[in-house]
Amino acid sequence: MKLSNLKLGDILALLSGSILPLAFAPYSIFPIAILSLVILFLLWQNVTPQRAWWRGFLYGVGMFGVGVSWVHISFYQFGGLPMIGAILLTLVFILVIAMYPAFLGWLLIRFFPKYNLLLLPAAWTLMEWLRGWLFTGFPWLSIGYSQIDSPLNNFAPLLGVYGVSWIVVFTAVLLVYIINLKRRAILPVIALVSLWTIGLLAEVEWTKSVDKPIKVALIQGNIPQEFKWLSGFQLPSMLRYLELSQSQRDVDLIVWPETAIPLFYHEIPSYAPNFLEELQREHLEHKTDFLIGVPVMNTDGTYYNTVMNFADKPSFYYKNHLVPFGEYIPFQVIFGNFFKLLNIPMSEFSTGAAKQIPLTSAGHFIGISICYEDAFGDLTRNSLPMAELLVNVSNDAWFGDSIAPHQHLEIARMRALETGRYLLRATNTGISAVIDNKGKIIAQSPQFKITSLRTEVQAYQGMTPYVQFGDNLIVIISLLMLTLSRFFQ
């Protein structure tokens, strides 16, 4: 291949990765995910393993450079780093996660030089799954999320987001076959049409509603992140949430976002006398339960990011999957001193148990997740099938007016779809939303507004196949296909 053609292919790899984020929220042009993959797979044909590595790396740089560059906002605006430091740290992060498609390209061409229908979908899905748990995991921009509004979304309750990724990649591979075979491509065309027809018609009711609708209100206080933890702003912030809640006294459940109370639970009586008593009065007089984000400290000094269930019997959910470098510092020996320079409040949380009994609020079992936890489908499954309703509390103020909150909402929609449950998403600055059991948004708040979002939701019982088997099913299928594909080389 001529050097000029090699360089053109490299540029196309970078560009095809750069357009991929357009398939995700807030743009949601889902066919772009397939187009982007088709270009990459064509560029991986007839090249050396080294060139496949390089093009996979460029694809990853484009994909993550456009899709998750918003992480610099938390480093710069709220972490105290100078802009150049925030950009460099973000660049390092992007270069590291770009290694996933890079090594995938190298492995494919090195050990599987001939494409087949089983190979690429299985290999890509396993790569995404690995990215979702290795080094605590970063599942952001998994291809399956881009299809939340496409006909392929009906596969989510069956196989989860990674299963949807498998089908997206399979679609792209079929298109590559059609391009390569041209007039002899009748079988790939039939397979492609059949697959999408099944997706369009495969809507199944895996779960069933129970009891009467529940009146809920999500309180969005819109507290600026730079003021949230300052001592002079803590009490006004708490009173804002209380006053907004008092205007919603006729609902069954009120949800406040992550760390809506910017104090440790044991500090509330001394810092804000009568605050808990006022909450208790609201609960008793108006029969309203509360789910409230508040940190909790043990007597030994360890502390947790929690959600307090303020009902007849107060109880707590303790966050299990913490955000590395934000809520705890991994590899303390290497990174400890450096990241302590960042001005991130309460950045050494302890980890809650992986499996916790769902909280009981408004007469139903509630599966709780805090912020980043809803990006992990298997973690959401831990409260199911017992939980009849899902609640996620978050604080996306860390990422300002970027695409991150929109991407996060899209991820939450996938969790609702996978589990067949309504999901309530209460955030500090938006986007707060109520999502039904099909992953559709039935109500949402504007960003950066003080507001109360109220509606009715429905409790659901039962298990989707994904709730029963989790990611294990698609991982096993992919491993089997990867093994079988060796026989077609």
Buried (B, 14 or more C-beta within 10 A) or exposed (E): EEEEEBEEBBEBBBBBBBBBBBBBBEBBEBEBBBBBBBBBBBBBBEBEBEBBBBBBBBBBBBBBBBBBBBBBBBBBBBBEBEEEBBBBBBBEBBBEBBBBBBBBBBBBBEEBEEBBBBBBBBBBBBBBBBBBEEEBBBBBBBBBBBBBBBBBBBBBBBBBBBBBBBBBBBBBBBBBBBEEEEEEBEEBBEBBEEBBEBBEEBEEEBBEBEEEEBBBBBBBBBBEBEEBBEEEBBBEBBEBBBEBBEEBEEBBBBBBBBBBBBBBBEBBEEBBEEBBEBBBEBBEEBEBBBBBBBBBBEEEEEBBBBBBBBBEEBBBBBBBBBBBBBBBBEEEEEEEEEBEEBEBEBBBBBBBEEEBEBBBBBBBBBBBBBBBBBBBBBBBBBBBBEBBBBBBBBBBBBBBEBBBBBBBBBBBBBBBBBBBBBBBBBBBBBBBBBBBBBBBBEBBBEBBEEBBBBBBBBBBBBBBBBBEBBBEBBBEBBEEBBEEBEEEE
